[in-house]
Amino acid sequence: MPVAGWIGLTPRVGTEKDRAMKTLKIAVTTTLAGLTACLLIAPVSAGDPTPAAAGGMDPEMMAKMMELSKTNENHKLLQSLDGTWSYKVKMWMNGDPSSKPDESKGTATRKSMMGGRYVEMDVKGKMEMPGADGKMQTMDFMGHGMEGYDNVKQKFVSTWIDNMGTGIMMVDGTYDEASKTFTYSGEYEAMPGMKTQIRETLKLTDKDHMLMEWYEMRGGKEVKTMEISYARQK
């Protein structure tokens, strides 16, 4: 609160104790205001990565930030995947891809946003899941992903949420032009304290087909537990 505010709240007449308290409040507030002003206008030390001055951010730093906010070929690559895709999922919860998988299907819609800086993906489908009685039943599945390329980290970044949990999974990774494959890594925690390292690859087979493969670390060994094939709807 500014000094004037303290003056306005302090009675102009009263006991000696009241007047003393008024003087103390004004002194404390004035001191705090002075310290704040010093912090705002004082030159930064040589090691401070966040320059500040009375007129605002350092012009050179501002120019660099503006440059980092621009889109580039990495963002255009993600934009090229915009559209509606049909998908088929194969899951091996036992970690054995040679066994018969659980299968499901649905639709994924990808859309660029914020000037092409990010791509959001909405997924809707059906999944066979065990019910309260332990028997398999068909359930509605909804998921939402957000992807982008972080110019600061120089990595592709991605988040994922769905109606099968309450957490937000975050991964980052790279793109290999030769194999036309994204590779992401991260972890998720399905149960308290049960953190699992994961690796996800997304291969752009051609402009109308993609293949995602999901791997988990189990007992010190990486196993494939899911595969999703995408086909662009015409």
N, C-alpha and C positions, 0 to 999 in steps of 0.2 A: 504494500500500500504506500503511496507517495506521502511525503512529509505533510502536505496540506490535509490529507485524510486524517492523520493522527491529530492535527490541530483541531479539526472540525469535531472530532469525537471527544476531545478533552475539555472539561468544564473550564470556563474562564475565571470562575470564582470558587472558593471552597477553603478547606482547611490547608494547613501548611503541608500535610501529607499529600493532599490532592495535588497541590502545586508542584511538589517534588516529583510525584509520579509523572506529571505532565512533562516536566523537564527531562526526565529519564527517557520517556517514550520518544520524544523528539530527537534526543541525542542518539539513541539506538537506531532509529529509522534513518536518520541522516547518515550515520556511519555505514549502514547496510547499502544505502543508495550510492554512496561514494565508492564502496568496494565493487558493486555491480558495474558502475561506470568504468572503473579501472580495468575490470576484466574484459569489457567490451571493446575498449579502445587500445589496450596495451598491445604492443607488437609481440608476435609469437616467438618462441625460442626456435633455434635452428632445427630441433628435432620434432617440433609439433607439426603433424601432418594436416592440421585443419586451420589454415590461416584465416584470421578475421581482422577486420579494421572497422573504424567508425562508419565508413561508407558501405560496408557489406563484405561479401566474399572477395577474395583476391581475384582480379580479372583473369589471370592465367589459369587458376584453378577452375573458375567458372567455364572458361572456354574448353577446358579438357573434359569437364563433366558434360557439356553440351555435345561434344564430339562422341563421347561414349554412349549417349542416348540415341544415336542414329542407328537405323537398321542397316544390315549388310547382307552378304550372300547366304549367311547361315540362317537368317530370318526368312529370306526368300525360299530357302530349301523347305522350311517348315510350312510356309504358306502354300507351297506346291501340293501339299497333302490335304488342302481344304476340300470339303465335299462330303457326301454321304457314302458310307461303306457298309456292306454286309459282312458279318464276321461269323466264324465258327470256332468254338473253343474245345480243346482237348485238355483234360486235367488228369494227372496221376498223383493223387494225394499220397500214395504209398511210395512215391519217388522212383518208380520203376516204369520207364517209358515203353518197355517191351510188353507190359501188361495191358489189358483192355482199359481204355480211358473213359472217364465220364465226359459226355459231350453236351454242348449247348450252343445256342446261336442268338444273334440279335443284330442291332444296327448301331453304328457309331457315326456321329455327325461332327465333323471338324470345321472350325470357323476361326479365321484370323480376327484379331481385335487390337485396339489401341495403335492404329497405324501400322499394323503388321508386326508389332513387337512381340506379341504373344499369340498362341493358338489355344483355343479351348475345345475340348472334346466331350460330348455328351453321349453316353452309352445306355441303351435300353435293350433288355433281352429277358430270356427265361433261363432258370437254372434248376437243376435237380439237387435238392438239399434234404438232409434228414430232418424230419419234424420232431415235435416233442415226444412222439411215441417211438422214435427211432426209425420209422419208415420213410422212404424217399418220397418227396412231393415236389411239385413244380412251384417255383417261387419267382416273383418279379425281381429282376435285377436292374439297378440303376447305378451308374458310375459317372464321375466327372473328373476329367484331367485338365491340367494346364501346363503348357510347354512354352519354352522360350530359349533364347541364347543370351547368356549373361556376358556382355562385353567386358566387364570388369574381371570376372573369374575366367573368361575365355573357355566356357563350358556350356553345353546344353543343360538345361535344368527342367525338371518336371515334378509336378505334384499330382496326387491321386486320392480321391475320396469315393466311397460307395456306401450303399445301404446295408452292407454286411458288417459294418463296424462303425466306430466313432472317431478313429484316428485319421491323421493326414500323413500320407507317406511322401517323402521327399527324396529324390535321387538326382544325380547329375552324371554327365558323361561326355562322350566324344562322337564324332562321325568320321568313318573311314570311306573316302571317296572311291577307292579301288574296289571295295566289296559292297559299297552303297549300304553300309550298315551303321546304325546308331548302337552304341553300347553304354548302358547306364548301370550304375551300382549304388547301393544304399543298404538300408535295413528297415525292417518293420517289426513291430512288437504286437503279436496277436493276443498274447496273454501277459499279465504283469511279470516282468523279469525275463520273459522268453523272447529275447531279441534275435532275429534271424538275418544274416547277411544274404543279400540277394544280388543277382546280376540279370539284367534284361537286355536282349538284343532285338532290334527291329530292322529287318532287311527289306529294302525297297526292291522287290523282285523286278518290277517294271512300273510304269506310271499308274497302273490300275490294280496292282497287287502288292501286298505287304505281308510279311511273316514275322510275328513276334514270338520269341522263346524266353521262358522264365526259368531261372535256376536258383536253387536255394542251397545254403550250406547246412548239411545235416551230418552230425557226428564227424566233423572235419572233412567231409567229402561233398563236392558240389554235385547236386542231382537236378535233373530237369523235371519240373512238376506241372508245367503248363505250356501250351502252344496255341496261338491265335492266328488264324489265316484271314486276311482281309481282301475283299474284292470291291472295287469302286462301283457304285451303282450308276448306270448310264441314264 
